[in-house]
Amino acid sequence: MRLRTLAAGVVMLSLTVTSAAAAAEDPPRAEMLSVARDLYGAAEYERALDILERLKTAAPSDHGDAAPLEQYRALCLLALGRPADAEQAIAALVLADPMFVPADSAMSPRLRTTFRDVRARTLPQVIQQRYEEAKAAFDRHEFATAAVGFSGVLRMFNDPDLGQAASAPPLSDIKTLSRGFRDLSTSASVPPPTSPPAAVPATTAPKAPAADSQPTWKIFSAEDADVVPPVAERQALPPFPQNLSIARTGILEVVIDERGMVESVTMRMSVNPMYDRMAVDAARTWRYRPASRAGVPVKFRKVIQVAVKRNQP
């Protein structure tokens, strides 16, 4: 007991000396966080929490210490009998660093149970948020950033705290879409191989275009009898969510490029506003054996009827 009292006195003396020596400037953040940890270890929960709140107010995310800060906030709040505030601190920790899990030795059994329960509730929100961020990067053609984002989303699906939520909509749909967009982003972020410029003959008369040649931007369709249509290699629509109203038949139009990748997607006839967005996202990940004309791959506009039947509960 005497040793614990002495340790607490040393911690308090250190904090007092620091405050007196730097009245106009706070100590370094790492030092303040270390003091808060020592105060927690000495059962000085109110004082430790006061320091942690000061650090949190000073935008901890700018300094990379959000995870340990929120962890010790949660420890102090639980010790002070404030479980609701402790859960908010844990949720903030999961939002700041979804993959961070404190060692079991750093948590009491009560905090361990609370931490896992809050993570299980918060991770679905984080996954949806990170997916939207990665998708926004993909839409801006920032493919390297998008690939990293979608890979991070997929890693979170391996978290045991996620439980059964990972295999049920909407997370199961997000997982499927993230795989497709990760592959698309990875492929698009790899620069094409460079080839040496072709030698230009000294005197070459311009060659007249063939009578039946088509400009490279032309998009063919089922109306072009001399074109072999694309063959679907991956073309699956997401299941219709149970919580939506009865579906209607819709029409989806995709433009497939010369590599068999979907270049653009348009919902020509709506099924349901929420389902339309899911279908368009899924269609961007589809793959085909490209259409061809005289053996040469060409772009092709494909119209797909979407007749979704609502699953019976």
Backbone bond lengths (Angstrom), bond angles and torsions (degrees), N, CA, C in turn:
res aa  C-N    CA-C-N  psi(-1)  N-CA   C-N-CA  omega(-1)  CA-C   N-CA-C  phi
1 M - - - 1.472 - - 1.519 110.12 -
2 R 1.355 116.21 -41.04 1.462 120.63 -179.97 1.529 110.38 -64.86
3 L 1.355 115.94 -37.81 1.465 120.70 -179.46 1.519 110.84 -65.81
4 R 1.355 116.37 -41.17 1.474 119.87 179.66 1.524 110.61 -65.81
5 T 1.358 117.11 -40.26 1.465 121.01 178.80 1.514 110.41 -64.08
6 L 1.332 116.35 -40.41 1.460 120.82 178.78 1.522 110.83 -63.97
7 A 1.370 117.06 -41.03 1.464 120.48 179.15 1.513 110.67 -62.65
8 A 1.321 115.52 -42.60 1.470 118.84 178.89 1.511 110.74 -63.51
9 G 1.363 116.17 -38.64 1.464 119.41 179.26 1.508 111.95 -64.71
10 V 1.328 117.26 -38.94 1.464 121.32 178.59 1.515 110.52 -64.00
11 V 1.353 115.76 -42.94 1.457 119.84 179.08 1.519 110.53 -61.54
12 M 1.356 116.74 -45.77 1.462 120.36 -178.53 1.522 110.95 -64.93
13 L 1.349 116.92 -39.33 1.454 120.54 177.86 1.515 110.64 -62.21
14 S 1.349 116.58 -42.10 1.465 120.75 178.84 1.511 110.56 -60.85
15 L 1.323 117.06 -43.35 1.460 120.69 -178.98 1.521 110.72 -66.62
16 T 1.348 117.16 -40.04 1.466 120.64 -179.06 1.513 110.62 -65.94
17 V 1.345 116.66 -45.06 1.470 120.39 179.35 1.524 110.24 -61.17
18 T 1.343 116.92 -42.25 1.465 120.17 -179.95 1.508 110.65 -61.43
19 S 1.346 117.05 -44.45 1.463 120.45 -177.72 1.519 110.73 -65.11
20 A 1.341 117.81 -38.74 1.457 120.57 -178.41 1.519 111.27 -70.89
21 A 1.316 116.99 -35.46 1.463 120.32 -175.98 1.513 112.43 -77.17
22 A 1.353 117.55 -21.15 1.467 120.44 -177.41 1.509 109.34 -134.50
23 A 1.306 116.89 64.83 1.465 121.00 -177.33 1.512 111.34 -66.11
24 A 1.325 116.32 -33.12 1.468 119.26 -176.19 1.513 112.42 -93.09
25 E 1.343 118.94 -7.36 1.464 121.10 -175.66 1.519 109.91 -144.13
26 D 1.311 117.80 129.02 1.455 121.54 178.95 1.518 110.55 -66.45
27 P 1.354 117.06 151.51 1.467 119.70 174.95 1.526 109.82 -63.64
28 P 1.320 117.36 165.37 1.471 119.98 176.80 1.520 110.92 -56.09
29 R 1.323 116.56 148.35 1.461 121.48 -176.62 1.528 112.01 -58.92
30 A 1.331 116.53 -43.04 1.466 119.67 -179.24 1.522 110.57 -59.98
31 E 1.342 116.70 -37.89 1.464 120.29 179.65 1.525 110.65 -68.83
32 M 1.336 116.60 -41.44 1.460 120.03 179.12 1.521 111.29 -64.87
33 L 1.337 116.71 -40.70 1.456 120.10 178.35 1.527 110.43 -64.62
34 S 1.322 117.35 -38.58 1.463 121.14 177.98 1.526 110.93 -64.34
35 V 1.343 116.16 -40.17 1.461 120.17 177.44 1.524 110.32 -63.20
36 A 1.342 116.63 -42.11 1.463 120.40 179.36 1.530 110.84 -61.82
37 R 1.319 116.78 -39.44 1.470 119.76 177.51 1.529 110.75 -63.00
38 D 1.337 116.15 -42.93 1.466 119.75 -179.97 1.527 110.79 -65.28
39 L 1.322 116.13 -38.64 1.456 119.59 177.86 1.524 111.15 -64.14
40 Y 1.328 116.02 -40.11 1.463 119.30 177.29 1.528 109.72 -61.96
41 G 1.351 116.79 -43.85 1.456 120.41 179.37 1.518 112.51 -62.93
42 A 1.353 116.83 -26.40 1.466 121.44 178.58 1.528 111.77 -92.16
43 A 1.352 116.98 11.00 1.478 122.84 178.99 1.518 112.34 66.46
44 E 1.339 118.23 21.32 1.470 122.37 175.36 1.523 107.98 -93.26
45 Y 1.355 115.46 68.00 1.456 120.67 -170.00 1.526 112.96 -67.14
46 E 1.322 117.61 -39.97 1.466 120.37 -178.94 1.521 110.83 -64.02
47 R 1.323 116.80 -44.72 1.466 120.68 -179.42 1.537 110.96 -66.86
48 A 1.341 115.30 -41.53 1.463 118.04 178.07 1.527 110.93 -62.47
49 L 1.320 116.35 -42.33 1.466 120.35 -179.27 1.528 110.93 -65.18
50 D 1.329 117.16 -35.37 1.464 120.19 178.89 1.527 110.75 -61.37
51 I 1.332 116.57 -43.30 1.469 119.93 178.67 1.528 110.42 -65.75
52 L 1.327 116.56 -43.32 1.469 120.48 -178.97 1.528 111.52 -63.64
53 E 1.324 117.31 -37.46 1.469 120.04 178.16 1.522 110.62 -66.09
54 R 1.327 117.05 -37.02 1.465 120.59 177.42 1.534 110.38 -64.41
55 L 1.323 116.02 -41.21 1.464 119.57 178.52 1.526 111.21 -67.01
56 K 1.308 116.56 -39.93 1.468 120.12 179.98 1.522 110.74 -64.29
57 T 1.323 117.40 -40.29 1.464 121.24 179.39 1.524 111.15 -63.42
58 A 1.324 116.86 -26.86 1.468 121.40 -178.40 1.519 112.18 -88.15
59 A 1.350 118.04 31.17 1.477 123.81 174.73 1.519 111.81 57.23
60 P 1.346 118.00 70.56 1.474 119.74 -178.21 1.503 114.13 -61.76
61 S 1.342 118.26 -25.48 1.461 119.53 -178.04 1.520 112.29 -62.21
62 D 1.342 116.55 -21.40 1.460 119.83 178.78 1.523 111.92 -75.70
63 H 1.332 116.61 -11.29 1.461 119.51 -173.79 1.518 112.97 -118.85
64 G 1.312 118.16 -0.65 1.451 121.06 175.18 1.513 115.15 75.08
65 D 1.354 118.36 16.53 1.460 119.71 -179.62 1.528 111.57 -113.75
66 A 1.324 117.35 23.37 1.462 120.43 -177.36 1.523 111.64 -62.95
67 A 1.340 117.49 -40.61 1.463 120.03 -175.68 1.530 112.41 -63.71
68 P 1.350 120.25 -55.82 1.473 118.38 179.11 1.524 112.50 -64.91
69 L 1.327 117.87 -32.26 1.457 120.11 179.50 1.523 110.91 -62.80
70 E 1.340 116.58 -49.84 1.465 120.09 -179.29 1.528 111.18 -68.45
71 Q 1.321 117.07 -31.94 1.458 119.74 177.83 1.519 110.40 -61.86
72 Y 1.332 117.32 -47.84 1.464 119.66 -178.30 1.530 111.69 -74.57
73 R 1.329 117.47 -27.16 1.467 118.94 171.69 1.528 109.83 -61.50
74 A 1.341 115.69 -45.33 1.465 119.58 179.71 1.521 110.90 -62.68
75 L 1.344 117.89 -41.44 1.461 121.14 178.75 1.525 111.34 -61.03
76 C 1.338 115.67 -45.25 1.464 119.62 -179.24 1.530 111.17 -65.94
77 L 1.326 116.40 -42.58 1.465 120.10 -177.64 1.522 111.27 -65.61
78 L 1.330 117.55 -38.63 1.461 119.85 176.07 1.526 110.96 -65.81
79 A 1.332 116.00 -41.54 1.467 119.57 179.75 1.523 111.43 -64.18
80 L 1.338 116.80 -28.49 1.468 121.57 -179.86 1.525 112.16 -89.52
81 G 1.337 117.56 5.89 1.455 120.38 178.22 1.516 113.49 73.59
82 R 1.339 117.62 36.07 1.471 122.12 179.68 1.539 108.41 -122.82
83 P 1.331 118.17 69.14 1.470 120.89 -173.86 1.523 113.27 -64.03
84 A 1.329 118.98 -35.59 1.467 120.23 -179.37 1.527 110.60 -63.77
85 D 1.337 116.13 -43.64 1.470 119.59 177.73 1.523 110.95 -66.53
86 A 1.344 116.26 -35.17 1.460 119.80 178.67 1.524 110.62 -64.20
87 E 1.331 117.05 -39.78 1.466 119.82 178.56 1.527 110.90 -64.43
88 Q 1.329 117.37 -37.79 1.471 119.74 176.77 1.524 110.70 -63.76
89 A 1.319 116.67 -38.18 1.471 119.85 178.19 1.523 110.78 -65.31
90 I 1.326 117.15 -40.47 1.463 120.25 179.08 1.528 109.87 -66.15
91 A 1.351 117.15 -41.79 1.469 120.33 177.67 1.522 110.58 -60.32
92 A 1.338 117.52 -41.17 1.470 120.64 177.28 1.521 110.88 -63.70
93 L 1.326 116.71 -35.85 1.468 120.81 177.55 1.521 110.85 -65.16
94 V 1.335 117.17 -43.34 1.468 120.82 179.99 1.523 110.13 -65.50
95 L 1.336 117.32 -40.01 1.465 120.36 178.66 1.525 111.03 -64.85
96 A 1.339 116.83 -37.54 1.466 120.18 -178.99 1.517 111.95 -73.08
97 D 1.337 116.84 -38.42 1.466 120.82 -177.31 1.530 108.38 -148.25
98 P 1.344 117.90 86.50 1.462 120.73 -174.20 1.518 114.55 -60.51
99 M 1.328 117.91 -25.81 1.460 120.54 -176.69 1.533 112.55 -89.29
100 F 1.339 117.51 -4.93 1.468 120.25 -177.12 1.528 110.08 -77.16
101 V 1.331 116.19 126.76 1.466 121.92 175.02 1.523 107.02 -133.75
102 P 1.333 119.03 115.42 1.469 120.05 179.85 1.526 110.67 -62.72
103 A 1.304 115.58 151.01 1.459 120.20 176.61 1.527 109.57 -63.56
104 D 1.317 115.94 145.49 1.466 119.79 179.89 1.517 111.88 -57.47
105 S 1.338 116.30 -32.21 1.463 119.62 -179.04 1.517 112.50 -67.02
106 A 1.359 116.77 -18.97 1.461 121.00 -179.35 1.521 112.62 -89.85
107 M 1.332 117.18 0.05 1.462 120.46 -175.30 1.521 110.54 -130.65
108 S 1.304 114.11 144.66 1.462 119.72 171.17 1.522 108.31 -74.63
109 P 1.335 118.89 161.07 1.468 119.89 177.55 1.529 112.61 -55.45
110 R 1.347 116.64 -37.80 1.461 119.09 -179.80 1.519 110.98 -65.68
111 L 1.337 117.29 -44.55 1.464 120.02 179.30 1.521 110.51 -66.37
112 R 1.340 117.35 -36.82 1.461 120.81 179.94 1.529 110.49 -60.61
113 T 1.336 116.04 -44.69 1.468 120.04 179.10 1.520 110.93 -66.01
114 T 1.336 116.44 -44.78 1.469 120.21 179.51 1.519 110.75 -62.34
115 F 1.324 116.68 -42.37 1.462 121.41 -177.87 1.525 110.66 -60.80
116 R 1.333 117.17 -45.40 1.461 120.30 -178.15 1.528 111.41 -68.64
117 D 1.330 116.89 -37.50 1.460 119.67 178.62 1.531 111.05 -64.14
118 V 1.325 116.32 -43.29 1.472 119.88 -179.15 1.527 110.32 -68.90
119 R 1.327 117.46 -39.28 1.464 119.89 177.70 1.526 110.91 -61.25
120 A 1.337 116.27 -41.91 1.466 119.90 -179.65 1.520 111.09 -61.44
121 R 1.336 117.68 -33.58 1.466 121.13 179.07 1.518 112.21 -80.55
122 T 1.344 117.15 -29.93 1.469 120.83 -172.17 1.519 112.97 -91.81
123 L 1.330 118.16 -31.88 1.471 120.64 -175.87 1.529 113.52 -57.14
124 P 1.354 120.63 -42.11 1.476 118.57 176.92 1.520 113.02 -56.76
125 Q 1.328 116.75 -39.26 1.464 120.15 177.46 1.524 111.02 -64.19
126 V 1.333 116.56 -42.09 1.463 120.71 -179.76 1.525 110.65 -65.17
127 I 1.334 116.50 -41.95 1.464 120.37 -179.63 1.528 110.38 -60.96
128 Q 1.331 116.86 -46.36 1.463 119.76 179.96 1.524 111.04 -63.69
129 Q 1.338 116.81 -39.38 1.466 120.64 179.49 1.530 110.90 -65.38
130 R 1.341 116.91 -46.37 1.470 119.89 -179.14 1.531 111.11 -67.32
131 Y 1.341 117.23 -33.60 1.461 119.74 176.40 1.525 110.52 -63.33
132 E 1.346 116.99 -45.20 1.465 120.63 179.66 1.526 110.82 -61.66
133 E 1.339 117.09 -38.76 1.469 120.68 179.19 1.533 110.43 -65.20
134 A 1.333 116.65 -43.95 1.471 120.19 179.32 1.526 110.72 -66.08
135 K 1.337 116.47 -39.29 1.468 120.43 179.55 1.526 110.58 -65.44
136 A 1.334 117.02 -38.63 1.467 120.35 177.63 1.524 110.40 -63.33
137 A 1.340 117.55 -39.96 1.468 120.81 176.49 1.526 110.65 -64.29
138 F 1.334 116.90 -39.27 1.467 120.75 177.65 1.526 110.30 -62.44
139 D 1.331 117.20 -44.43 1.464 121.05 -179.42 1.530 111.71 -64.79
140 R 1.336 116.68 -27.58 1.475 120.28 176.61 1.527 111.93 -84.95
141 H 1.348 116.55 3.68 1.467 123.41 -178.24 1.528 112.17 65.72
142 E 1.330 116.80 24.92 1.465 121.31 173.03 1.531 107.12 -90.93
143 F 1.320 115.92 73.76 1.453 121.45 -166.47 1.522 113.60 -69.13
144 A 1.334 117.79 -36.26 1.468 119.34 179.08 1.530 109.98 -64.35
145 T 1.336 116.60 -44.10 1.468 120.38 177.66 1.521 110.69 -63.31
146 A 1.329 116.46 -42.02 1.465 120.64 -179.69 1.525 110.97 -63.22
147 A 1.336 117.32 -41.44 1.466 120.35 -179.34 1.525 111.15 -61.21
148 V 1.338 116.37 -41.88 1.466 120.32 177.54 1.524 110.10 -64.12
149 G 1.346 116.31 -42.70 1.456 120.13 -179.25 1.515 113.11 -63.21
150 F 1.332 117.49 -46.59 1.468 120.59 179.84 1.532 111.04 -66.49
151 S 1.329 117.62 -35.14 1.468 120.19 176.65 1.524 110.56 -64.03
152 G 1.345 116.61 -39.58 1.459 120.39 177.27 1.515 112.00 -64.25
153 V 1.332 116.52 -39.49 1.466 120.31 176.99 1.526 110.02 -60.62
154 L 1.319 117.01 -45.68 1.459 120.89 -177.98 1.532 111.40 -65.80
155 R 1.329 118.11 -33.01 1.465 119.85 177.32 1.521 111.46 -64.61
156 M 1.337 116.14 -35.43 1.464 119.15 -179.28 1.526 112.51 -65.77
157 F 1.335 117.06 -23.08 1.460 119.53 178.93 1.531 111.80 -69.68
158 N 1.330 117.97 -15.04 1.461 121.09 177.83 1.520 112.49 -86.41
159 D 1.334 116.97 -2.58 1.467 120.64 -177.46 1.526 110.00 -70.93
160 P 1.335 118.41 123.94 1.477 119.75 -178.61 1.522 113.40 -64.15
161 D 1.345 118.34 -25.12 1.464 120.06 179.43 1.521 112.25 -69.46
162 L 1.322 117.73 -15.49 1.459 120.60 -179.22 1.523 110.99 -70.44
163 G 1.330 116.24 -33.61 1.456 120.93 174.77 1.518 114.15 63.47
164 Q 1.338 115.67 -144.87 1.459 122.33 -175.16 1.528 113.10 -69.76
165 A 1.329 117.81 -17.19 1.469 120.14 -178.56 1.523 111.23 -60.32
166 A 1.332 117.49 -26.46 1.468 120.53 -177.26 1.521 112.33 -67.07
167 S 1.329 117.77 -25.69 1.468 120.96 -176.21 1.517 113.30 -100.58
168 A 1.327 117.97 8.49 1.468 121.80 -179.30 1.520 109.39 -121.37
169 P 1.359 117.75 149.66 1.460 119.94 175.27 1.532 109.78 -60.98
170 P 1.344 118.44 148.75 1.470 126.21 2.72 1.530 114.37 -86.47
171 L 1.352 118.28 -6.81 1.462 119.32 -175.09 1.516 112.03 -66.09
172 S 1.333 118.11 -36.58 1.464 119.33 179.68 1.530 110.71 -62.75
173 D 1.340 116.92 -36.87 1.468 120.21 176.76 1.527 110.96 -67.74
174 I 1.334 116.23 -41.04 1.467 120.43 179.07 1.527 110.36 -62.26
175 K 1.331 116.69 -37.79 1.469 119.72 179.20 1.527 110.61 -63.29
176 T 1.338 116.61 -45.44 1.464 120.41 179.50 1.528 110.91 -62.58
177 L 1.326 116.34 -45.92 1.466 120.47 -179.54 1.524 111.14 -65.15
178 S 1.327 117.30 -39.07 1.468 120.45 -179.06 1.524 111.14 -63.18
179 R 1.329 116.96 -38.50 1.470 119.14 177.50 1.523 110.76 -62.16
180 G 1.338 115.41 -46.29 1.458 118.68 -179.43 1.514 112.66 -63.71
181 F 1.340 116.68 -45.72 1.460 120.07 -178.96 1.524 111.89 -69.86
182 R 1.336 117.75 -31.57 1.466 119.53 175.77 1.525 110.01 -62.65
183 D 1.341 116.53 -44.80 1.460 120.01 179.51 1.526 111.00 -64.33
184 L 1.347 115.61 -42.22 1.465 119.33 177.97 1.524 111.00 -61.86
185 S 1.332 116.33 -45.66 1.463 120.83 -177.83 1.515 110.98 -64.79
186 T 1.329 116.22 -41.62 1.461 119.75 -179.95 1.526 110.87 -63.26
187 S 1.337 116.12 -43.32 1.470 119.84 179.32 1.523 111.06 -65.05
188 A 1.334 116.09 -41.93 1.461 119.68 -176.29 1.523 112.38 -73.18
189 S 1.333 117.40 -24.29 1.467 119.61 -177.34 1.523 112.33 -83.63
190 V 1.332 117.67 -11.33 1.475 120.85 177.89 1.519 108.62 -85.23
191 P 1.340 118.39 118.44 1.470 119.56 -179.17 1.519 111.30 -65.65
192 P 1.321 117.43 143.82 1.459 120.10 178.83 1.522 111.02 -65.43
193 P 1.322 118.03 148.78 1.472 120.25 179.85 1.518 110.82 -63.43
194 T 1.308 114.46 140.08 1.459 119.71 179.42 1.517 109.52 -88.48
195 S 1.286 115.59 143.48 1.465 120.20 178.11 1.518 108.56 -124.14
196 P 1.323 117.31 148.22 1.467 119.20 -179.73 1.521 110.35 -63.26
197 P 1.338 116.57 144.93 1.463 119.10 179.76 1.519 111.79 -61.47
198 A 1.303 115.17 140.21 1.466 120.18 -179.85 1.530 109.83 -70.73
199 A 1.332 114.13 142.34 1.455 118.77 178.19 1.526 109.88 -67.42
200 V 1.309 116.55 135.61 1.462 122.14 -179.85 1.524 108.89 -97.68
201 P 1.327 118.21 121.87 1.477 119.74 177.95 1.519 110.77 -57.85
202 A 1.321 114.30 149.28 1.465 118.90 -177.82 1.518 111.38 -62.71
203 T 1.293 117.60 -45.95 1.464 120.47 -179.88 1.514 108.60 -133.12
204 T 1.282 115.03 110.89 1.459 120.18 179.06 1.512 108.59 -135.39
205 A 1.288 115.36 124.00 1.466 119.08 178.10 1.513 109.26 -72.17
206 P 1.319 118.45 139.74 1.463 120.39 178.32 1.523 110.84 -59.84
207 K 1.322 115.45 135.04 1.449 120.96 -178.55 1.523 109.59 -88.45
208 A 1.287 115.46 131.42 1.467 119.67 179.23 1.518 109.30 -72.18
209 P 1.329 117.06 138.31 1.466 119.24 179.68 1.517 111.05 -64.96
210 A 1.317 115.70 147.86 1.456 120.38 177.22 1.514 110.04 -63.77
211 A 1.318 114.49 153.47 1.458 119.11 -174.86 1.514 111.73 -63.70
212 D 1.352 116.87 -33.96 1.453 118.37 -175.60 1.531 112.34 -102.57
213 S 1.356 117.80 13.46 1.467 119.46 -179.36 1.518 110.16 -69.85
214 Q 1.332 115.78 150.76 1.449 121.54 -179.58 1.524 108.69 -119.93
215 P 1.324 118.78 146.27 1.469 120.45 175.60 1.533 110.01 -62.16
216 T 1.346 115.38 149.85 1.465 119.52 -174.90 1.516 112.28 -64.74
217 W 1.340 118.13 -19.32 1.462 119.19 -177.68 1.520 112.71 -87.86
218 K 1.311 118.93 -4.48 1.455 120.72 -176.56 1.525 110.97 -64.46
219 I 1.334 115.04 137.75 1.461 121.71 176.68 1.521 107.96 -110.38
220 F 1.326 116.27 118.33 1.453 121.53 -179.54 1.526 110.15 -85.41
221 S 1.322 115.44 169.54 1.459 120.51 -179.90 1.522 109.09 -150.27
222 A 1.326 116.30 -174.32 1.462 121.10 -179.73 1.522 112.23 -64.56
223 E 1.318 117.86 -16.21 1.458 121.09 178.76 1.524 112.49 -74.59
224 D 1.328 116.87 -17.31 1.464 120.88 -179.57 1.522 108.97 -87.80
225 A 1.338 115.86 103.42 1.468 120.74 -173.45 1.518 113.09 -67.42
226 D 1.337 117.89 -23.11 1.464 119.96 -177.05 1.522 113.08 -90.97
227 V 1.337 116.94 11.07 1.462 120.99 -179.00 1.520 109.48 -110.53
228 V 1.334 115.78 132.25 1.469 121.05 174.59 1.531 107.50 -83.03
229 P 1.328 118.48 119.06 1.477 120.74 -176.10 1.525 111.74 -63.71
230 P 1.329 116.61 159.82 1.465 119.91 177.21 1.524 110.74 -68.96
231 V 1.325 115.26 154.76 1.462 121.44 178.59 1.531 108.19 -112.99
232 A 1.332 116.42 125.97 1.464 120.79 -176.80 1.524 111.25 -69.36
233 E 1.322 115.65 129.32 1.456 121.62 172.14 1.527 110.52 -105.56
234 R 1.334 115.65 -31.35 1.464 121.10 174.02 1.521 107.10 -146.92
235 Q 1.327 115.89 112.30 1.467 120.19 -176.86 1.538 107.99 -151.31
236 A 1.321 116.39 76.19 1.469 121.37 -177.52 1.515 110.01 -119.18
237 L 1.331 115.77 132.94 1.458 121.91 176.53 1.523 109.96 -91.05
238 P 1.340 117.98 148.80 1.469 119.96 177.81 1.520 111.08 -69.10
239 P 1.340 118.03 152.83 1.471 120.35 177.17 1.522 110.56 -66.04
240 F 1.312 116.03 152.46 1.459 120.67 -178.61 1.526 109.27 -78.32
241 P 1.352 119.58 123.59 1.469 121.32 -176.84 1.521 112.33 -60.50
242 Q 1.319 115.55 144.61 1.457 121.16 -178.31 1.528 112.02 -65.91
243 N 1.329 116.41 -30.64 1.459 118.25 -172.48 1.524 113.67 -85.72
244 L 1.335 118.37 5.97 1.456 120.93 178.53 1.525 110.36 -98.04
245 S 1.331 115.08 160.78 1.457 119.93 -179.68 1.531 110.11 -69.73
246 I 1.313 116.43 173.74 1.465 121.27 -176.43 1.529 110.48 -59.30
247 A 1.311 115.69 135.28 1.465 120.83 -175.18 1.517 111.64 -76.34
248 R 1.321 114.31 159.26 1.460 121.88 172.03 1.518 108.30 -123.42
249 T 1.314 115.37 162.78 1.461 119.95 177.83 1.524 109.48 -72.81
250 G 1.332 115.84 135.59 1.461 120.86 179.19 1.511 111.28 -127.12
251 I 1.321 115.84 176.70 1.464 121.73 179.00 1.523 108.42 -131.24
252 L 1.337 115.20 126.57 1.457 123.00 179.90 1.520 108.71 -114.20
253 E 1.312 116.87 133.28 1.467 121.25 179.54 1.527 109.16 -118.03
254 V 1.334 116.39 127.64 1.457 120.66 178.47 1.527 109.53 -124.13
255 V 1.317 115.36 145.82 1.466 121.33 172.53 1.527 106.89 -107.82
256 I 1.331 115.90 121.16 1.467 123.01 -175.99 1.525 107.92 -105.23
257 D 1.327 116.40 125.60 1.464 119.24 -175.90 1.526 111.51 -83.57
258 E 1.329 115.20 -174.93 1.462 120.83 -174.74 1.529 113.69 -68.96
259 R 1.336 116.64 -12.37 1.467 119.89 177.89 1.520 112.25 -96.50
260 G 1.333 116.76 -3.44 1.456 119.92 -177.41 1.505 113.29 88.06
261 M 1.346 117.51 10.87 1.455 121.87 178.50 1.525 109.79 -97.52
262 V 1.318 116.36 150.84 1.461 121.09 -179.89 1.523 108.73 -78.46
263 E 1.314 115.38 118.45 1.458 121.31 -178.15 1.524 112.15 -86.59
264 S 1.327 116.91 -37.08 1.459 120.64 178.66 1.523 109.51 -153.16
265 V 1.342 115.24 154.60 1.461 121.86 -179.14 1.520 108.52 -134.15
266 T 1.319 116.43 135.75 1.464 121.83 177.25 1.524 109.38 -136.29
267 M 1.329 116.43 132.43 1.468 120.97 175.33 1.520 107.18 -90.63
268 R 1.351 116.61 100.66 1.456 120.74 -175.48 1.534 112.28 -76.63
269 M 1.339 116.94 -31.57 1.460 120.82 177.05 1.520 107.43 -135.98
270 S 1.333 116.57 121.32 1.458 121.59 -172.80 1.522 112.48 -70.51
271 V 1.332 114.27 142.93 1.462 121.83 170.83 1.522 108.97 -94.85
272 N 1.319 114.26 -52.74 1.458 123.44 -179.62 1.531 104.99 -166.86
273 P 1.349 119.34 134.90 1.475 119.79 -174.97 1.521 113.77 -51.32
274 M 1.347 117.78 -43.69 1.465 119.57 -179.48 1.527 110.68 -70.22
275 Y 1.326 116.03 -43.14 1.458 118.79 -178.86 1.532 111.10 -68.72
276 D 1.347 117.62 -33.43 1.460 120.76 178.27 1.526 110.45 -55.30
277 R 1.338 116.48 -45.22 1.472 120.08 -179.29 1.519 110.98 -63.84
278 M 1.332 116.70 -40.75 1.465 120.24 178.39 1.529 110.94 -64.00
279 A 1.340 116.64 -42.35 1.463 120.53 -178.56 1.529 111.42 -66.27
280 V 1.336 116.63 -41.59 1.470 120.52 179.81 1.529 109.97 -64.06
281 D 1.350 117.28 -44.04 1.467 120.18 178.09 1.518 111.06 -61.22
282 A 1.336 116.46 -41.96 1.468 119.55 179.88 1.523 110.82 -65.35
283 A 1.333 116.97 -40.46 1.467 120.54 -176.79 1.526 111.88 -63.33
284 R 1.331 117.73 -30.46 1.464 119.93 179.23 1.527 112.13 -64.23
285 T 1.324 117.30 -19.02 1.476 120.76 -178.60 1.521 112.63 -96.85
286 W 1.318 118.41 -1.23 1.461 120.74 -177.71 1.528 111.38 -67.76
287 R 1.330 115.60 156.59 1.468 121.82 179.27 1.533 109.26 -133.36
288 Y 1.339 115.46 144.64 1.465 121.47 -178.50 1.517 109.93 -137.69
289 R 1.314 115.02 158.83 1.458 120.65 161.10 1.516 104.22 -82.53
290 P 1.341 118.70 119.00 1.466 120.19 -167.44 1.526 114.04 -62.44
291 A 1.328 114.36 156.92 1.464 120.71 173.84 1.532 108.77 -66.81
292 S 1.312 115.46 158.51 1.467 118.40 -179.32 1.524 110.30 -144.33
293 R 1.308 113.57 152.21 1.470 121.31 177.08 1.519 107.01 -134.36
294 A 1.317 116.15 118.77 1.465 121.90 -175.81 1.524 110.58 55.58
295 G 1.346 115.84 36.07 1.455 120.66 177.29 1.513 115.00 82.95
296 V 1.338 117.06 -0.76 1.467 121.09 -177.59 1.531 108.92 -105.45
297 P 1.351 119.20 128.47 1.468 120.59 178.55 1.530 111.41 -60.69
298 V 1.324 116.19 139.30 1.463 121.61 -179.15 1.521 109.30 -137.94
299 K 1.338 114.45 163.77 1.463 119.82 174.64 1.526 109.53 -75.60
300 F 1.335 114.64 150.48 1.464 118.88 -174.88 1.522 109.45 -146.09
301 R 1.332 114.85 134.33 1.468 120.77 175.84 1.530 108.25 -96.41
302 K 1.328 116.69 119.04 1.461 121.91 -176.27 1.530 108.85 -115.20
303 V 1.315 116.43 131.73 1.467 122.53 178.99 1.526 108.02 -106.84
304 I 1.321 116.02 128.32 1.463 121.95 -174.98 1.519 109.05 -123.55
305 Q 1.315 116.09 128.30 1.463 120.28 175.28 1.526 108.88 -82.97
306 V 1.324 115.61 129.87 1.463 121.75 -178.09 1.531 107.46 -108.07
307 A 1.312 117.10 101.94 1.464 121.81 179.55 1.518 106.80 -113.10
308 V 1.318 116.65 92.18 1.449 121.98 -174.94 1.518 109.57 -98.03
309 K 1.320 115.94 125.92 1.457 120.97 176.65 1.515 108.98 -99.26
310 R 1.296 115.79 131.97 1.457 120.27 -178.18 1.522 109.64 -69.56
311 N 1.336 116.60 129.50 1.459 121.26 -179.66 1.523 109.75 -66.07
312 Q 1.303 116.38 136.89 1.462 120.51 178.53 1.524 108.96 -81.16
313 P 1.362 117.68 134.67 1.457 119.39 -179.52 1.522 111.53 -66.08
